[in-house]
């Protein structure tokens, strides 16, 4: 097992200017592990679902080579459910429903088969739960990647700071980086977040791409300009999944490899937004993925001789 | 004469979170031509100032090799003056004072020495004035670059559309591209703007970089992440100046050269914002400029092998 993913496996109901869905498969760990499988990287999920979670979805994941041994099923419980409506610009959304359900008392249990994971990717969850995962690992994984959000900065900052101190790579968006650091300049924000623990700071800027900071060095990528974004749900998780899986595949955590991993994550995320939910990501072939990565090269490559 | 610049030569009084200035040298044509001189490209300005405009500023420009024969001085008039205050995030600003003065009845006169310009860069002015310049050229320049803004979309759309139809390269920001096209997706917006005339569409995104669209191809660059932006005034003009001057230097208007020109423009603009007004841009050495361009390469270069 290369990559251990701890995060939600859930239901989403989504409305965008292009349409709406009933309850469909969602959750950070779901997007992350599907992205891993596209890259041919073995991942395992630690999560919890209710008795209402369809066997077909579990079968889909294990059919893709995802280890689902760590997905606890609480028969009498209900699966986490989120419903949201995106505004016309798709950059902002209103949450309509959040039913935390079985995630309320989530006590992650790490199967023995997953104890040897080299990379631990902690999807957005209560930082106390994220910390408990790290404590339950027999050995610290070589790389700990943390995804979090402003909600935990508002409600559980102390324990979040403890979690961040134990993190190698943190992935947050620009507004969250500003909130966490109290700095408007993202360069200064990254410096302050470095000082909290992580050697690598990824700042996601949605349609404007992402920045990677490490020891005074900066790498910047644009997002692939798309004619339409149908549904941004899961894009950040897919990005994290592609990023972590590329590192797992290369077994190298240098700045140079992280740069490539950022491209792979962005390429994967550009698929996710093309259809609702996990639909498009599930269809991606290796050829398509390579083409998409080449598009990034074309998008950003230049020569200058002044 | 390689590059003919038509635009304001003016006074600005600027307030940012880092300080404030009295009336200092400003204006689109000023920034553009200083950028040209840094790149060693001969430019000429067509503009108008009042009797209050200091000879020292004119001397500074001609000392840099800028042809100032086309800067009309209306002795009894006053120079255009703008005063603005930037908000804390430096992404938005309030205009405190706009005194149009001699620019109100600006009737551009193109000296014979500038009639052979290969590139015409039309800085942000009333589109009627921009059109009149094109009519006054004996021969159409090889490349017409247009800068404009939402103000003219609101107040003079018909004549702006006539001007856009005669433009090769249009440079506008993301919000303006959306307003002009009625499309939120910048890819779709660029398609619609192509259909209005320009073969090349540059969409500026401030701190998020810029996009270049041409015949279905896209090139994207990030802005150089800076610790502090002291004063964004003139950044867009400097960008346009660096862009146009690089093309003038290379005497080539292919997509590949335009890509490089975008990098050069961004590199130049990254200097302008480091101090108030034209101060930093005036100090830039060739070595610094080459270093800055190399920083862009480091910022964006990657290798991926999936």
Contacts between the chains, C-beta under 8 A, distances in Angstrom:
chain1	res1	chain2	res2	distance
A	39	B	306	6.9
A	88	B	184	6.9
A	89	B	184	5.9
A	184	B	88	6.9
A	184	B	89	5.9
A	185	B	226	7.2
A	185	B	227	5.6
A	185	B	228	6.1
A	185	B	229	7.7
A	186	B	225	6.0
A	187	B	225	5.0
A	187	B	226	6.5
A	187	B	227	4.7
A	188	B	227	5.8
A	188	B	228	7.9
A	205	B	208	6.7
A	208	B	205	6.7
A	208	B	208	3.9
A	208	B	209	7.5
A	209	B	208	7.4
A	209	B	209	7.8
A	209	B	220	7.8
A	209	B	222	6.5
A	211	B	222	7.8
A	211	B	225	6.3
A	217	B	298	7.7
A	218	B	225	5.4
A	218	B	299	6.0
A	219	B	299	6.4
A	219	B	300	7.6
A	219	B	302	7.1
A	220	B	209	7.8
A	220	B	222	3.7
A	220	B	225	6.6
A	220	B	299	5.1
A	220	B	300	6.2
A	221	B	222	7.3
A	221	B	300	7.3
A	221	B	302	7.7
A	222	B	209	6.5
A	222	B	211	7.7
A	222	B	220	3.6
A	222	B	221	7.3
A	222	B	222	6.2
A	225	B	186	6.0
A	225	B	187	5.0
A	225	B	211	6.3
A	225	B	218	5.4
A	225	B	220	6.6
A	226	B	185	7.1
A	226	B	187	6.5
A	227	B	185	5.7
A	227	B	187	4.7
A	227	B	188	5.8
A	228	B	185	6.1
A	228	B	188	7.9
A	229	B	185	7.7
A	246	B	304	7.9
A	246	B	306	7.5
A	249	B	306	7.8
A	256	B	303	7.6
A	259	B	302	4.5
A	260	B	302	5.6
A	260	B	303	6.2
A	260	B	304	4.3
A	260	B	305	7.7
A	262	B	302	7.7
A	263	B	302	5.6
A	263	B	304	5.2
A	264	B	304	6.3
A	264	B	306	6.8
A	286	B	306	7.7
A	289	B	306	6.7
A	290	B	306	6.1
A	293	B	304	5.4
A	293	B	306	6.5
A	296	B	304	7.9
A	297	B	304	7.7
A	298	B	217	7.7
A	299	B	218	5.9
A	299	B	219	6.4
A	299	B	220	5.1
A	300	B	219	7.6
A	300	B	220	6.2
A	300	B	221	7.3
A	300	B	300	5.2
A	300	B	302	7.9
A	302	B	219	7.1
A	302	B	221	7.7
A	302	B	259	4.5
A	302	B	260	5.6
A	302	B	262	7.7
A	302	B	263	5.6
A	302	B	300	8.0
A	303	B	256	7.6
A	303	B	260	6.2
A	304	B	246	7.9
A	304	B	260	4.3
A	304	B	263	5.2
A	304	B	264	6.3
A	304	B	293	5.3
A	304	B	296	7.9
A	304	B	297	7.8
A	305	B	260	7.7
A	306	B	39	6.9
A	306	B	246	7.5
A	306	B	249	7.8
A	306	B	264	6.8
A	306	B	286	7.7
A	306	B	289	6.6
A	306	B	290	6.0
A	306	B	293	6.5
